[in-house]
């Protein structure tokens, strides 16, 4: 196999150590291989950089190993013409005598012969946005779980608040739970704390609040509420920081939020995960595949079968599917029509992925051209059909039901 690169290094990255293998071809074609092991501390990574520089390598390739690849990658960033982060699934060694040194040598070999492609590593400002948006998402998920725990505690105490109220955590619900924690047990007094529309259900609320709320329930509820307050404060702090950091990307945020189903929060995640620089993705198909919303392919012996969707960016894919479900509930939009069209045939889950794919495809074009979204309308699919062909199709369906049909075109 033809060698494409002459001066390549492969790094086998672990938590505590990095094994480096430099593969340098001389003028006579002879390949010199040198290997060494370094610590992943700042001092050790400095020694690694010196080792690679002294070897004169132009390309450094490493596997994406959990979070352990980050410190070596950041330490070497900008020091070499090509610094590659490779998908570990794409560079698996042949089974047999596996060692860290052989893994590093194999990675250098496949990189030298062009048998692996580098993964996208965004610039530092986008990586920082990712860290903030992802942590905010974990805080939001934790908040949801705490609210679910509060519901379980209330059900254990026989307090059927959610049988009357639409949510276990609202202004009315919080005041009622705070009163229960403080020792109030009279359902009539508790019911009078209802606010807004809940006041129309006072009688039902009195019956629902007549339970067996004990001291141990009060302790757990107090901790849950305090945790919810902490999570709300944490989410607000992260959102404020994100708002400041997203100022240079406000144009991209405005473009993304012009798409139905995408809120400001969702747009922040999309900007942080994609980096909004579409030059990394030559085609919208590649953009969708990278995000994990494009169909995969599987062919063997000339036969093709469904392989689901590709493995892509999990944080982005989850956000896109959530946005797709929100877009499916919008009225009179292209995405709601697309969702209904696919859901009838293949079910709601595949319809949501299909809408997410369409949204990513559109997003690539919008971010490339700097344009806002213009919705084609819910009647987009009907407009594409030839009226004469559609009339004949409907006529055949009616005739199949046992009726006679006569078609005549009306004057324009």
Legacy VTK file of the C-alpha trace (Angstrom):
# vtk DataFile Version 3.0
C-alpha trace
ASCII
DATASET POLYDATA
POINTS 412 float
0.000 0.000 0.000
1.317 3.426 -0.967
2.624 5.577 1.859
1.016 9.036 1.817
2.812 10.675 4.746
6.481 10.206 5.602
6.695 11.783 9.055
3.900 10.523 11.304
3.457 9.896 15.031
0.841 7.748 16.718
-0.224 8.273 20.330
-1.872 5.606 22.463
-3.538 7.679 25.181
-4.440 6.479 28.676
-5.371 8.198 31.915
-1.848 8.296 33.360
0.411 7.676 30.367
0.788 8.396 26.658
2.732 5.988 24.471
4.209 7.704 21.413
5.536 6.065 18.260
7.278 8.186 15.596
7.448 6.732 12.102
9.847 8.761 9.936
10.834 7.742 6.388
14.316 8.704 5.179
15.431 9.735 1.672
16.273 6.106 0.821
12.796 4.929 1.800
13.907 3.291 5.043
11.500 3.924 7.912
12.920 4.755 11.329
10.633 3.933 14.259
11.164 5.397 17.743
8.946 4.834 20.770
8.656 6.331 24.232
6.190 6.611 27.119
5.283 9.852 28.875
3.132 10.894 31.830
-0.056 12.864 31.200
0.954 15.577 33.664
1.865 19.010 32.363
5.571 18.168 32.651
5.113 14.853 30.888
3.137 16.402 28.036
5.868 19.014 27.623
8.388 16.195 27.254
6.079 14.523 24.741
5.915 17.701 22.650
9.707 17.949 22.676
10.053 14.283 21.681
7.710 14.727 18.699
9.339 17.998 17.650
12.838 16.509 17.781
11.617 13.595 15.638
10.448 16.103 13.026
6.945 14.666 12.566
4.345 16.592 10.589
1.258 14.537 11.497
0.280 13.396 14.984
-2.649 10.981 15.338
-4.303 9.846 18.569
-7.388 7.854 19.498
-10.418 9.490 21.111
-10.210 7.645 24.435
-12.976 8.831 26.763
-11.996 12.234 28.117
-8.320 11.292 28.423
-7.463 12.482 24.905
-8.260 16.088 25.767
-5.195 17.076 27.802
-2.649 15.649 25.282
-4.571 17.136 22.356
-4.786 20.598 23.912
-1.090 20.483 24.879
-0.052 19.666 21.278
-2.591 21.912 19.562
-0.931 24.378 17.187
2.521 22.767 17.409
2.220 20.537 14.328
0.760 21.017 10.834
-1.688 18.138 11.379
-3.024 16.990 14.745
-5.620 14.262 14.306
-8.172 12.899 16.724
-9.292 9.525 15.359
-12.360 7.438 16.081
-11.192 4.389 18.039
-13.573 2.157 16.054
-11.765 3.107 12.826
-8.258 2.173 13.988
-8.731 -1.163 15.734
-5.594 -3.262 15.609
-5.489 -6.849 14.410
-6.174 -9.181 17.382
-3.124 -10.941 18.770
-0.177 -9.524 20.629
-1.739 -6.303 21.797
0.431 -3.873 23.736
0.392 -0.114 24.176
3.519 0.163 22.028
1.993 -1.910 19.223
-1.190 0.181 19.372
0.803 3.408 18.972
2.798 1.914 16.089
-0.370 0.682 14.371
-1.983 4.105 14.656
1.098 5.744 13.118
1.064 3.158 10.327
-2.594 3.621 9.344
-2.204 7.420 9.464
0.877 7.241 7.235
-1.025 5.200 4.637
-4.190 7.322 4.732
-6.348 4.577 6.230
-8.018 6.822 8.814
-9.714 10.206 8.833
-9.512 12.817 11.609
-12.585 13.701 13.626
-13.802 17.277 13.951
-12.375 19.074 16.987
-13.884 22.574 17.251
-11.866 25.659 18.218
-11.445 26.564 21.919
-14.337 29.051 22.082
-16.770 26.435 20.760
-15.379 23.787 23.129
-16.019 26.145 26.039
-19.597 26.686 24.871
-20.071 22.919 24.652
-18.863 22.460 28.209
-21.362 25.032 29.478
-24.371 23.845 27.447
-23.761 20.196 28.275
-23.423 20.890 31.986
-26.571 23.022 31.902
-28.389 20.084 30.313
-27.269 17.790 33.133
-28.582 20.333 35.640
-31.922 20.527 33.837
-32.157 16.728 33.821
-31.345 16.640 37.527
-34.086 19.203 38.157
-36.612 17.027 36.340
-35.594 14.015 38.435
-35.973 15.995 41.666
-39.496 17.028 40.680
-40.290 13.371 39.975
-38.941 12.453 43.410
-41.172 15.092 44.980
-44.163 13.527 43.244
-43.202 10.088 44.593
-42.912 11.415 48.152
-46.313 13.117 47.934
-47.906 9.948 46.569
-46.339 7.979 49.417
-47.926 10.449 51.820
-51.332 10.107 50.151
-51.254 13.696 48.859
-52.900 13.491 45.392
-51.891 16.965 44.290
-51.253 16.009 40.661
-54.713 14.450 40.402
-56.052 18.011 40.487
-53.160 20.300 39.560
-51.519 19.994 36.151
-48.030 20.046 37.658
-46.451 18.970 40.914
-44.129 22.006 40.827
-45.798 25.389 40.404
-46.305 28.494 42.531
-49.433 26.978 44.111
-47.850 23.559 44.571
-44.751 24.983 46.217
-46.748 27.032 48.720
-48.841 23.976 49.612
-45.795 21.740 50.061
-44.031 24.421 52.135
-47.082 24.580 54.384
-47.092 20.787 54.748
-43.424 20.893 55.731
-44.204 23.627 58.297
-46.810 21.361 59.917
-50.118 22.439 58.366
-52.402 19.431 57.809
-55.882 20.957 57.381
-56.868 20.296 53.729
-59.202 23.313 53.682
-56.409 25.659 54.745
-54.031 24.079 52.269
-56.549 24.301 49.412
-56.976 28.040 49.959
-53.326 28.506 48.953
-54.216 27.675 45.346
-53.631 30.409 42.773
-54.957 31.177 39.309
-56.971 28.507 37.536
-56.425 26.056 40.368
-58.843 28.048 42.540
-61.706 26.751 40.416
-60.921 23.276 41.792
-60.943 24.089 45.519
-63.350 21.296 46.490
-61.418 18.619 44.597
-58.196 20.023 45.959
-59.410 19.722 49.559
-60.117 16.034 48.997
-56.753 15.469 47.301
-54.801 17.114 50.141
-56.307 14.939 52.860
-53.430 12.466 53.323
-50.913 11.086 55.793
-48.017 13.516 55.458
-45.528 12.621 58.195
-42.354 14.082 59.666
-40.109 11.929 57.469
-41.970 13.187 54.392
-41.301 16.756 55.531
-37.542 16.105 55.849
-37.307 14.625 52.343
-39.457 17.362 50.788
-37.349 20.054 52.436
-34.193 18.601 50.933
-35.818 18.261 47.502
-37.008 21.880 47.492
-33.607 23.156 48.618
-31.975 21.114 45.870
-34.429 22.515 43.308
-33.560 26.057 44.411
-29.864 25.265 44.016
-30.435 23.788 40.544
-32.497 26.810 39.466
-29.683 29.105 40.587
-27.088 26.972 38.797
-29.099 26.916 35.561
-29.593 30.683 35.673
-25.864 31.260 36.250
-24.930 29.032 33.324
-27.515 30.681 31.076
-26.160 34.145 31.934
-22.617 33.031 31.140
-23.744 31.474 27.864
-25.573 34.641 26.858
-22.339 36.603 27.263
-20.216 34.087 25.368
-22.714 33.770 22.515
-22.572 37.469 21.574
-20.173 36.769 18.637
-22.574 34.076 17.397
-25.841 36.036 17.641
-26.318 36.011 13.857
-26.095 32.224 13.804
-28.462 31.968 16.792
-30.996 34.178 14.982
-30.760 32.004 11.861
-31.250 28.772 13.794
-34.157 30.121 15.865
-35.970 31.125 12.657
-36.616 27.396 12.093
-39.944 26.232 13.641
-39.541 24.173 16.808
-36.156 25.629 17.775
-36.127 27.841 20.858
-33.324 30.081 22.048
-32.057 27.405 24.448
-32.081 24.764 21.709
-30.289 27.135 19.333
-27.554 27.694 21.926
-26.952 23.947 22.110
-26.899 23.617 18.304
-24.416 26.469 17.944
-22.195 24.979 20.647
-22.286 21.476 19.177
-21.899 22.342 15.476
-19.642 25.376 15.724
-21.730 26.997 12.909
-18.731 26.812 10.541
-20.172 24.798 7.667
-16.848 24.707 5.822
-16.063 21.578 7.854
-18.949 19.825 6.104
-18.700 19.919 2.283
-22.317 18.775 1.805
-25.515 18.861 3.888
-25.595 15.058 3.712
-22.274 14.884 5.542
-23.546 17.393 8.096
-26.613 15.230 8.800
-24.520 12.066 9.009
-22.125 13.698 11.471
-25.077 14.729 13.642
-26.419 11.167 13.682
-29.756 11.804 11.944
-28.871 10.352 8.516
-29.747 6.780 7.528
-26.876 4.324 7.588
-26.342 1.737 4.855
-25.564 -1.963 5.013
-24.963 -4.041 1.902
-23.711 -7.622 1.643
-23.783 -9.990 -1.321
-25.602 -7.362 -3.342
-28.433 -7.126 -0.831
-29.219 -4.016 1.167
-31.043 -3.836 4.454
-31.986 -1.099 6.852
-29.237 -0.183 9.306
-31.011 2.545 11.281
-29.280 5.871 11.683
-25.580 6.537 11.923
-23.823 6.965 15.237
-23.264 10.690 15.464
-22.986 13.416 18.062
-25.224 12.186 20.940
-25.736 15.595 22.603
-26.701 17.165 19.294
-28.906 14.291 18.171
-30.925 14.360 21.390
-31.481 18.100 21.064
-32.477 17.782 17.404
-35.037 15.057 18.100
-36.565 17.182 20.878
-36.730 20.145 18.480
-38.260 17.919 15.789
-41.055 16.843 18.138
-41.706 20.495 18.978
-41.764 21.367 15.255
-44.258 18.571 14.609
-46.708 20.320 16.929
-46.535 23.666 15.120
-49.565 24.545 13.022
-49.502 25.020 9.293
-45.767 24.388 8.826
-43.801 22.162 6.494
-42.338 20.179 9.407
-45.742 19.376 10.904
-46.857 18.092 7.483
-43.662 16.054 7.088
-44.059 14.529 10.539
-47.676 13.518 9.855
-46.742 12.104 6.472
-43.959 9.871 7.851
-45.688 8.973 11.123
-48.634 7.448 9.274
-46.327 4.973 7.566
-43.429 4.393 9.941
-44.447 5.563 13.397
-43.743 8.644 15.533
-40.114 7.877 16.448
-38.887 7.494 12.877
-40.972 10.517 11.907
-39.178 12.606 14.548
-35.772 11.523 13.197
-36.930 12.304 9.646
-37.937 15.815 10.711
-34.617 16.242 12.558
-32.793 15.207 9.379
-34.760 17.746 7.343
-34.036 20.467 9.898
-30.293 19.756 9.803
-30.323 19.718 6.003
-32.045 23.105 5.990
-29.747 24.449 8.700
-26.656 23.692 6.605
-28.011 25.792 3.735
-29.131 28.642 6.010
-25.815 28.870 7.862
-23.887 28.602 4.606
-25.857 31.380 2.921
-26.607 33.503 5.999
-30.345 33.491 5.273
-33.383 33.151 7.550
-35.788 30.244 7.223
-38.746 30.609 4.853
-41.360 27.924 5.487
-42.709 26.170 2.358
-46.080 25.683 4.075
-48.116 22.702 5.180
-49.434 22.194 1.628
-45.933 21.715 0.204
-46.415 18.033 -0.591
-49.827 18.597 -2.181
-48.430 21.332 -4.451
-45.812 18.949 -5.777
-48.411 16.538 -7.163
-49.785 16.774 -10.687
-53.553 17.414 -10.276
-54.402 15.073 -13.148
-52.303 12.236 -11.734
-53.710 12.779 -8.245
-57.294 12.787 -9.605
-56.716 9.470 -11.366
-55.238 7.958 -8.227
-58.231 9.025 -6.157
-60.599 7.778 -8.853
-59.013 4.324 -8.729
-59.473 4.240 -4.964
-63.145 5.182 -5.285
-63.687 2.546 -7.991
-62.086 -0.041 -5.734
-64.837 0.706 -3.232
-67.488 -0.176 -5.823
-68.444 3.242 -7.198
-68.320 4.617 -10.718
-66.286 7.759 -11.284
-66.345 10.215 -14.156
-63.602 12.840 -14.353
-63.915 16.134 -16.157
-61.595 19.113 -15.759
-63.189 22.423 -14.827
-62.407 25.576 -16.747
-59.567 27.629 -15.323
LINES 1 413
412 0 1 2 3 4 5 6 7 8 9 10 11 12 13 14 15 16 17 18 19 20 21 22 23 24 25 26 27 28 29 30 31 32 33 34 35 36 37 38 39 40 41 42 43 44 45 46 47 48 49 50 51 52 53 54 55 56 57 58 59 60 61 62 63 64 65 66 67 68 69 70 71 72 73 74 75 76 77 78 79 80 81 82 83 84 85 86 87 88 89 90 91 92 93 94 95 96 97 98 99 100 101 102 103 104 105 106 107 108 109 110 111 112 113 114 115 116 117 118 119 120 121 122 123 124 125 126 127 128 129 130 131 132 133 134 135 136 137 138 139 140 141 142 143 144 145 146 147 148 149 150 151 152 153 154 155 156 157 158 159 160 161 162 163 164 165 166 167 168 169 170 171 172 173 174 175 176 177 178 179 180 181 182 183 184 185 186 187 188 189 190 191 192 193 194 195 196 197 198 199 200 201 202 203 204 205 206 207 208 209 210 211 212 213 214 215 216 217 218 219 220 221 222 223 224 225 226 227 228 229 230 231 232 233 234 235 236 237 238 239 240 241 242 243 244 245 246 247 248 249 250 251 252 253 254 255 256 257 258 259 260 261 262 263 264 265 266 267 268 269 270 271 272 273 274 275 276 277 278 279 280 281 282 283 284 285 286 287 288 289 290 291 292 293 294 295 296 297 298 299 300 301 302 303 304 305 306 307 308 309 310 311 312 313 314 315 316 317 318 319 320 321 322 323 324 325 326 327 328 329 330 331 332 333 334 335 336 337 338 339 340 341 342 343 344 345 346 347 348 349 350 351 352 353 354 355 356 357 358 359 360 361 362 363 364 365 366 367 368 369 370 371 372 373 374 375 376 377 378 379 380 381 382 383 384 385 386 387 388 389 390 391 392 393 394 395 396 397 398 399 400 401 402 403 404 405 406 407 408 409 410 411
